[in-house]
């Protein structure tokens, strides 16, 4: 999870939100029409906002199933079924999150509200395994609510770690072969790239780079 700045409301919602909301409330249906809140233009804006990643776990969603998640559930607030600020992009794993009546969104981290520093105060990683930092209650609830500790996510993060480790080995081999003590600019940038917000599981790599002091992220 990384902080995401919400982009402007899509034009389709500017024009249709009030109409769609009124019709949905009158209908008394339990669920709104997903062809409306899942409109192509809405998905495009959410994809751009999150760099084509799940808002919660940071899995890349290009060419994979993705869903529009209502952050505050329709059963709680039917009047915000088409509210732009309540629409999040999610992978299928995270969208099967624990209901708010069990773990409220107010008890968990919010990628559209909480800064990277706040998120890092509550979440950390041991290799590919996500854990609550210093037994943080907010961290524990966030992991539990969005199922961030699933086997699926562990495996996906492990694959990314292997790529990182292979690159790191290559860099150290080049340093040794060339008799260098420090990494060059290109090598540093290739490692820092893993921690960029547009990269899969960037929080994990951001924490990893800081934890082991491989590079100084404050300079990048």
C-alpha positions in Angstrom: 0.0 0.0 0.0 1.2 3.5 -0.9 -0.3 6.9 -0.7 -2.3 7.8 -3.8 -3.4 11.3 -4.8 -6.9 11.2 -6.2 -7.3 12.6 -9.7 -10.1 14.8 -10.9 -13.6 13.3 -11.0 -14.2 11.7 -14.4 -16.6 13.7 -16.7 -19.1 10.9 -16.8 -19.5 11.2 -13.0 -19.7 14.9 -13.1 -22.7 14.5 -15.5 -24.3 11.4 -14.2 -23.6 10.9 -10.5 -26.7 12.7 -9.2 -29.0 11.0 -11.7 -27.5 7.5 -11.1 -27.7 8.0 -7.3 -31.3 9.1 -7.3 -32.4 6.2 -9.5 -30.5 3.7 -7.4 -32.0 5.0 -4.1 -35.5 4.9 -5.6 -35.0 1.4 -6.9 -34.4 0.0 -3.4 -31.9 -2.5 -4.9 -29.1 -3.9 -2.7 -26.4 -3.2 -5.4 -26.0 -0.4 -7.9 -25.5 -1.2 -11.6 -21.7 -2.0 -12.0 -21.8 -0.9 -15.6 -22.3 2.6 -14.3 -19.7 2.8 -11.4 -17.5 0.5 -13.5 -17.7 2.7 -16.6 -14.7 2.7 -18.8 -13.8 6.3 -18.1 -14.0 5.7 -14.4 -11.7 2.7 -14.6 -9.3 4.6 -16.8 -9.0 7.4 -14.2 -8.6 4.9 -11.3 -5.9 3.0 -13.3 -4.0 6.2 -13.9 -4.4 7.2 -10.3 -2.8 4.0 -9.1 -0.4 3.3 -12.0 -2.6 0.2 -12.9 -2.2 -1.3 -9.4 -4.5 -2.5 -6.8 -5.0 0.4 -4.3 -4.4 -2.0 -1.4 -1.8 -4.6 -2.2 0.0 -2.9 -5.2 -0.5 -5.9 -7.5 -0.2 -4.8 -11.2 -3.6 -5.1 -12.8 -2.8 -4.8 -16.5 -4.3 -7.7 -18.4 -5.6 -9.2 -15.2 -9.1 -9.2 -13.5 -9.8 -6.0 -11.6 -12.8 -4.6 -9.7 -14.2 -1.3 -8.6 -14.4 -1.4 -4.8 -16.7 0.7 -2.7 -14.5 1.7 0.2 -17.5 2.4 2.4 -19.9 -0.4 1.6 -23.3 0.2 -0.1 -25.1 -1.5 2.7 -23.8 1.3 5.0 -24.2 4.3 2.6 -26.3 3.7 -0.5 -26.1 7.5 -1.2 -22.4 7.3 -2.1 -22.7 4.4 -4.5 -21.4 6.6 -7.3 -19.3 9.0 -5.2 -15.9 9.4 -6.8 -14.1 9.5 -3.5 -15.6 6.2 -2.5 -14.5 4.3 -5.6 -11.2 2.3 -5.4 -9.4 0.0 -7.8 -8.9 -3.5 -6.4 -7.7 -6.9 -7.3 -10.1 -9.8 -6.7 -8.1 -10.9 -3.7 -8.4 -7.5 -1.9 -12.0 -6.9 -2.9 -13.0 -10.0 -0.9 -12.1 -7.9 2.1 -13.6 -8.4 5.5 -16.8 -6.4 5.9 -16.9 -3.1 7.7 -19.2 -4.5 10.4 -16.3 -6.7 11.4 -13.3 -4.4 10.7 -14.3 -0.8 10.0 -12.3 1.2 7.4 -11.7 3.6 10.2 -9.6 0.9 11.9 -7.4 0.4 8.9 -5.0 2.3 6.7 -6.4 4.3 3.8 -4.2 4.7 0.6 -6.1 7.8 -0.4 -5.7 9.5 3.0 -2.6 8.1 4.8 0.9 9.3 3.8 3.7 6.9 2.9 5.4 7.7 6.2 2.2 6.8 8.2 1.8 3.6 6.2 5.4 2.6 7.0 4.8 3.4 10.7 2.3 0.5 10.7 3.4 -2.0 8.0 6.7 -3.7 7.3 8.0 -6.8 5.6 10.1 -9.8 6.5 11.2 -10.9 3.0 7.9 -11.3 1.2 5.8 -11.6 4.3 3.9 -8.5 5.4 3.6 -7.8 9.1 2.4 -5.1 11.5 5.3 -2.9 12.5 5.9 -3.0 16.3 2.7 -5.0 16.6 0.7 -2.0 15.4 -3.0 -2.5 15.8 -3.8 -0.5 12.7 -1.2 -2.5 10.8 -2.8 -5.8 12.0 -6.3 -4.7 11.1 -5.2 -3.5 7.7 -3.5 -6.8 6.9 -6.5 -8.7 8.1 -9.2 -6.6 6.5 -7.7 -6.6 3.0 -6.2 -10.1 3.3 -2.7 -8.7 2.5 -1.1 -11.9 4.0 -2.7 -14.3 1.5 -0.6 -17.1 -0.1 -1.3 -15.5 -3.5 0.3 -12.2 -2.5 3.2 -13.9 -0.7 4.0 -15.8 -3.9 3.7 -12.7 -6.1 5.9 -10.6 -3.8 8.5 -13.5 -3.6 8.7 -13.5 -7.4 9.5 -9.7 -7.4 12.1 -10.2 -4.7 13.8 -12.9 -6.8 14.2 -10.3 -9.6 15.6 -7.8 -7.2 18.0 -10.2 -5.6 19.2 -11.3 -9.1 19.9 -7.7 -10.0 21.7 -7.1 -6.7 23.9 -10.1 -7.2 24.8 -8.9 -10.7 25.7 -5.4 -9.4 28.0 -6.8 -6.7 29.6 -9.1 -9.2 30.3 -6.1 -11.5 31.7 -4.2 -8.6 34.1 -7.0 -7.7 35.2 -7.5 -11.3 35.8 -3.8 -11.8 37.5 -3.4 -8.4 34.9 -0.8 -7.2 33.8 -0.2 -3.7 30.6 1.7 -4.5 27.8 1.3 -6.9 27.6 3.6 -9.9 24.7 5.9 -10.6 23.1 3.5 -13.1 23.2 0.6 -10.6 21.7 2.7 -7.9 18.9 3.9 -10.1 18.1 0.3 -11.2 17.6 -0.6 -7.5 15.7 2.5 -6.6 13.3 1.8 -9.5 11.8 -1.1 -7.5 10.7 1.4 -4.8 9.0 3.8 -7.2 5.2 4.2 -6.6 4.5 2.9 -10.1 6.2 -0.4 -9.5 4.6 -3.5 -8.1 4.9 -3.9 -4.3 6.9 -0.7 -4.1 6.4 -0.4 -0.3 8.1 -3.7 0.2 11.2 -2.5 -1.7 11.1 0.9 -0.2 11.3 -0.7 3.3 14.0 -3.2 2.1 16.3 -0.5 0.7 16.0 1.6 3.8 16.3 -1.4 6.2 19.6 -2.6 4.8 20.9 0.8 3.8 21.6 -0.3 0.2 20.9 3.1 -1.1 19.8 6.4 0.4 16.3 7.0 -0.8 16.3 10.6 0.5 18.5 11.4 -2.4 16.1 10.0 -4.9 
